[in-house]
Structure formats: structure tokens, C-alpha cells
Amino acid sequence: MRESKDRNAWLSWPAWSGISGLAALIGLAVAVGAWWLPQSAAEPAATAAPAPPSGSAQPSSVRPSSVRPSSAAVTGTHLYELPATSAGQPGPQRAPLDVTLAGERYPYSTAMWTQCAGTPVPQVTFYTGGKYTRLAGTLGVDDSAPDGMAVQVQVYADDALWKWFEVRKGASLPIDLEISPYQKIGLASSSATGCPSGEQLVHLGDGIVL
């Protein structure tokens, strides 16, 4: 008889009310979870940095193979910017020449005259005034020159022949010369073979003084 009363007491409302409360709490937790998950999913993902405005410079890690880094990136003065004369007259070049030597582009180049098959040409003289220590650049024959063109480049220091270099089309020659003792540096070239007279086909590619 006592066992039957205990069973009836367990099945009574006060006992089940605790179970109902627990079920209600579980249901509430499920409802909150069901509401929170869609909200979190709707949050925007992190966005990338905004694109620069149209027309602004774009950084690039790709450089065309035909364009070399310019010596303009080096702190110095381009050779064509110096005061210059050519056979007693102001030199004709007052702006950079964009040339291609041995397949590479040199956009800040300085030209020189070439003596073709004995035709005399003026030496171009640049006035350094002893302010600079180095002359650097790349000697070469323009890719537009006749095939097989070869020249001797003469470098003058204070009007005296100082150095010379052999250069031919399709090959280039980097130079780096100590010029601090001199007030003037001159450039000229000569060719034993035929070449278009009156054209500046030999250049100091991206020539600078430092």
C-alpha cells in the first residue's frame, strides 16, 4: 500500500512541475540559439581595402623585359643636364633621348656625334666644374643603326684624350669613371665602317654624374 502511495505522489503535479520547468528552460535555450545563429550568419565578412580611385597610379611588380631600371633612380644629375658645347656652340641636346641599346631601353640618354668614314664631327663637351666624382652609364650603338656598325668611343678630360672603348651594335658596355680631377668631360665616337652621317647613333645610356 505504501509503495502505491509513493508512486501516486511521484506522478502528482508538484513532482512534474519541476520537470516541466526544466523542459521550458531547454525550450528557451533552443529558441535563443535559433534566433542568434541567423543573426551571426548575416554579419558582413571582413572586406578588403578599398580600391584606389580611377586614374591613380597602380603599383606593379611586373616590369617589361625590354625596359631596364633607369639610373634616374640613383641620386645624381643626368649628363645632358650639364652645360655643354659642341665645337664652340651650345650642344644641341637639352632633353633626354629615349633610346634602345642591345634590346634594352634607356629613357634618359645622352648622345654623341660619330665620325663616319673619315668625316670630321664635333666633340661634345660637358662642363662638370670639378663638382662631381663619377661618370656612369651604358655605352651602346642604337638598335636603329645599320647592322654590323662598330665604333670607338673617345672620352676626353679637360680637352685631352683620356679613355676609349670599343662598342658595336647589339652589345652594350657599362662604364663608371672617376672624374673628380677634371673640369670638363668630352664625348665623341668614330667608325671605320660606313654609317649614316649626321645622325646621333651612339649614346651613353642613362648617363649620370655623381
Secondary structure, 3 states (H helix, E strand, C coil): CHHHHHHHHHCCHHHHHHHHHHHHHHHHHHHHHHHHHHHHHHCCCCCCCCCCCCCCCCCCCCCCCCECCCHHHCCCEEHHHCCEEECCEECCCCCCEEEEECCEEEEEEEEECEEECCCCCCCEEEECCCCCCEEEEEEEEECCCCCCCEEEEEEEECCEEEEEEEEECCCEEEEEEECCCCCEEEEEEEECCCCCCCCCCEEEEEEEEC
